[in-house]
Amino acid sequence: MPRIAIRREDKSRWERRAPLTPSQVAQIVGQGVEVVVQPSPVRIFTDAEYQHAGATIHQDISSCPLVFGVKEIPIKHLEAGKTYLFFSHTHKAQPHNMPMLKAIIDRGCTLADYEIICDDNGQRLIFFGRFAGLAGMLDTLWAYGQRLSAEGIETPFASLNRAWEYESLEVARADVTRVSRQISKEGLPAGLPPFVCGFSGYGRVSMGAQEIFDLLPVREIAPAELERPAMPTEGTSHFVFKTVFYEKDMYRKIDGGEFNFDEFVRSPELFEAQFEQYLPHMDLLVHGIYWEKRFPELITRKTLEEMWTSSRKPRLKVIGDISCDIRGSIACTIQPADQDHPTYIYLPESDTAQINELDGNGPLVLAVDNLPCELPRDASEAFGRALTPFVVKMARAHGKDGLDPSLLPKPIRDATIVLRGQLTEKHQHLADHLPD
């Protein structure tokens, strides 16, 4: 009988997600696949739930040729010859995970990565992005309320909790709706309106964030409208503004030519960022775009320093960097945060982070790199629903003679970074980044 394992997550005490839920395990067991689940005291689903679904609960998963996880696996737990499926964060040659990748190669393992499982059009099939956006927006609204409270300004946002403090997404949505009714009825404090939240990007992360923000009494405006000198202030206390930035809003061609998206992706060196012009007009920025080093930086340290050394205190209070690219497109995201300390004040003059402070001479940055784990039950359910159709086929690709790659579903085959100890053809470039 084919056998798979679900490993216990051990990267962080906050990681409560699972790649498959008990109900999904029951479906897989019903199709003739044995499932072994490592016991976990923190996983959102109990060991008893998995056992009731037909899984075997066992500490030792060495008998399982195929292992599913969520986050990176410590090198000491990688077993020779196994097939692993998890978020490895290696396909962009991330330096901190190159030793793990080398161990996978040296031990003759196979590695497929959820992040690059795509359809024929290049669209991702298995992802947590929406839940990163949902949790990130909840946390960003919480952070905004806390920062204003630290400045002596009380708003309805101060009564919101962080995402992980809610029993479910449904309960969180109800609480944001309560705040929405309060704003509609009582309005925001004098001097705050017009309240503007900007969203960089329009993908799953951004849409998840907007899904929460849209529970508020929202009016949407175009980016160009932010710069109008006559941006209304009267009569705007009973609703909030949002604006969504597309590539054409954030970048421009250096030679002054017309923006073309395909050209931008193909030759980003021909473009420069024009995003910083909008910063003085926003109270909140929620950042959720995919970024690589070849693209221009969106927000520079120079601009942040100019804003926070000006005689006029900036409107921008909080940057919710859901993408959490350290030293990436947003200069103030200089280190990751976690659920214990989710925010820090970025001090532009010294390029340092002020931990455990809500107010200071810089933006309050929320940069948590595992946001979906704050909504573990809902996130796992959606993720596992997308993963389940591939599991049985993957299990059956592992026979007595080992893994037969030809039996793997095409999206899994294409997402394979290492096959039986060898980098696959399209990932050969990673060899240049492996440690000696």
Beta strands, then each sheet from edge to edge (+ up, - down):
strand 1: 3-6
strand 2: 34-37
strand 3: 56-57
strand 4: 66-68
strand 5: 83-86
strand 6: 110-113
strand 7: 196-200
strand 8: 218-220
strand 9: 240-245
strand 10: 251-253
strand 11: 271-273
strand 12: 284-287
strand 13: 318-321
strand 14: 343-347
strand 15: 352-355
strand 16: 364-366
strand 17: 398-399
strand 18: 402-403
strand 19: 416-419
strand 20: 422-423
sheet 1: 3+ 2+ 1+ 4+ 5+ 6+ 19- 20+
sheet 2: 8+ 9+ 7+ 12+ 13+ 16+ 14- 15+
sheet 3: 10+ 11-
sheet 4: 17+ 18-
end
